[in-house]
Amino acid sequence: MKRNILSEVLASVLVNAVYAMRNFPVVLINLLLTPLSFLIVISFVSHGALIGVAIEGAFIMTMVSNGIGLQGDLSHLKNDLKLQDMVVSSPTSAFTYMIGMALSEIMYALPSLIILSVLAVLFLNLGILAALVITAVLIMIFVVSLSLGFFLSTFTSDVIQSWAFSGMLSLLLSTLPPVYYPLTYIPLPYRYIAFISPTTYAAEIIQNITGFVSLSYSSVIIAWAVLLAFTIVLLFAAIKRSRWTDI
């Protein structure tokens, strides 16, 4: 049984990531340019003052973009290649399929994560605790984005529709919220709107542990609790409420 599950997960990675990366390397360039371009712009505009925060924001945007990007990949496999029809009729569960596709998105994210990790070593003074906190937050925000992508992909009927949703969600989760800059940069009348996005809480936790902002103990606890709630609720929705067998 374990060997079968491992084979199913590996097949998803090969189909969705390895094949695309080997035959269409421009995909990797696109995934690299988006977070790094925002990092460069923010660093130039702030004259280097926000380069640390921008690196952390690029980490978050990379995880969001790749998680949400699952929607387009699944839509293509489901609607164009009819692969999901075969998966549904097989013993493969929705959870196993999602794990395999999640790992394939991590493969896409690896080049960006490697570059950002090098920049983090150069510009961020990270201890072991900070590194562990950042890793945990990035995993959680990836699960949030992945769950959204998986959930919405089961309702979209065309890959073009998926691209539209992906663009909107990426904008709402990683561009408009205070990911590349501290929350305090947003004027107070509009600051509370940012708390609608889970990435705001992720950014606050990371910026706090690296010393770019100073949050009270209670604020940190609330941020963790809200981010965890987003993760659990959206993961549950992706597994239990997606239109998996009724496509």
N, C-alpha and C positions, 0 to 999 in steps of 0.2 A: 504493500500500500504506500509506504513512504517513498519507495523508488518510483512508483507511478506518479505521485504528486510532484516529485522532483523533476521528472521528465516533462510533465505538463507545464511546470513553471519555466523550465529551460526552453521549451518550445515557444512560449510567449516571448521570451527575451530574444530568441533568434529571429522570430518573425517580425517583431515590432521594432527592435533596436539594431541588432547586428546587420540585418539585411539593408535597412535604410541607411545606416552609417557607412556601410561599405559601398553602396551604389549611389547614394545621394549625399556626399560629404557637405554640400552647401547647407544642409539642415543644421549641422554642428556650428557652422559659421553664424547662422541666424540666431541660434540659442546663446552663442557667446556674445554677440554684439549688443543685445538688448540690455542685460544688467551692467555690462562694462561701460556702455555709452552713458548711462545715467550716472555711474560712478565718476566718470571723467568730467561730465558737465558740472555736477555738484562740487567736485573738487576745485575746478577752475573758478566757478562762481564764488565760492567761499574762500578763495585764495589758499586752499590747502587746509583750512581750519576744520572742515567737516570730512576730511578724507577717511578718517577712522569710522565715522558713522556711515559714510557712503559705502565702505567695504561691507559693513554689516548689513546694510540695506540691499546690496547686491547679492549677498548670500540668501536673504529672504526672497528677493525677486526671482532668483534662480530656482528655488524650490517651488515657488508659486507657479511660475511659468511652465515648468516641467510637469507639475501636478495637474494643472488645468489643461496642459497640452495633451494629456491622456484622452481628453474628450474627442479631439480631432482624430487621433489615431484609432480609437475604438469605433468612431463613426465610419471611418474609411474601411476598417476591417469588417464592420457589421453590414453597412449598406452597399459598399462597392465590391468587396471580395466575398461577402456572405460567409465569412469565417465564423462569425458568432452563431449562426444557425447550426453549424456543425458542432460547435462547443456545447451549445444548449442541449443537443440531442445525444451528447456523450456523457459519461459519468462525471466529467469535470464540474466542480461546483463554482458558483459565482465568486466565492472567496478565493479559491485557488487561481482562477482566471485573473482576478484583480491583483493578487500577489505577483503573479508573473508579469503582468503589464506594469505594475509599480516598479519592479526591478528593471524593466526595460527603460522606464523613464529616468531612473537613477543612472543608467548607462549614458543616456543623453546628457545628463547634468554633470558627469564626471569632469570633462574638460574645463567647464566654468568653475567647478568647485576646486579643482587643482590650482588654477590660476589665482582664485580668490584666497585660497589657503596660503599661497606664497606671499601674497600682498598682506594678509593678516599677520604673518610672521614678521614682515618688514615694518609694518606701521602700527600694529596693535601689541601691546604688552600683555599677553594672555597667560594667566596661570592655569594650572590643571583644572581648578574649579570652574573658572570662566569658560574654558574650552568645553568642559562637560555640559555646562548650562546651555551654551550656544548650540551644541550638537543636539541636545534634547529638544530645544525650542524649534530648531530647523526640522527635525523629524516630525514633530507635532504639526507644524505648519504645512509640511509636505503631505501629511495624512489628510489634513483639512482640504487642501487643494485637490489632492488625488480623489478624495471622496466626492467632491463637487463635480470633478471632471467625469468620473465614472457614473455618478447619478444622472447627470444631464445627458450623457452620451446615449443612455438607453431611451431617451425621449426624442432625440433629434433624428430627423429623417434624411438629412443630407450633410455631407462634410462641409459644405459652404456655410450652412447654418451653424455648425459646430465652431467654425472659425470665428464667426460673429460673436458667439457666446464667449469663446476663449478670449477674444480681444477685450470685450467688455469686462469680464471677470478679472483679467490681469490688470486692467486699468483701475478697477475698483479696489483690488486687493494689494497692489504693489506700487502703484504710481500716485494715486491721490492721497492715500493714508501717509502719515509721517514715518515712512520707512527709511528714506535716505537722509532724514534730518530729524531733530528732536521735536516732540509734540508741542513744546513751548513756542515754536516758531509760528504756530497757527494762532491767529487772533482768537481771543476767548469766545466771542459769539459763535464761532464756527468750530471751535476745538472739540466740542462734545460730539459732533457728527462723526469724527474720526473713530470714536469708540464703537461704532457699528461694525467696523472691520476687525477680524481676528488678528490681522497682521500688525495692528496698532499695539496690541498687548504683547505680541512676539517681539516687536522692536523695542518696546519699553523695557522688557526683561533683559534683552541683550545689551541695550545701551546702559542700563543700570549696573549690570555685572561688570561692564568694562569701564565704568566711571565717567561716561559722557553725560549722564543725567543722574540725579540723586532722588530716589524714590523712598518713601517711608516703608517700613516693614509691612504695614497693612496693605499698601498699594501694590507691593510685589506679590503678596499672597492673593489679592484679588485678580491681578493680571494672570497669575498661574491658573487660578480657578476658572476664570473665563475662557482662557485658551484651552484648558483641558475639557471644559464643557463643549466648546465648539468641536473639538476633535472627536469626542465620544458621540455626540448627536449626529454629526455629518457622516461619520463612519457607519453608525447604525443605519442611517438613511440609505447609504450606498449599498449596504449588504441586504437589508430587509425590505426596503421600499422601492428599489429600482425595478423597472420592467424588464426582468431578466428572461423569463420563460414565455412572456406574452409579447413577442416582437413581430 
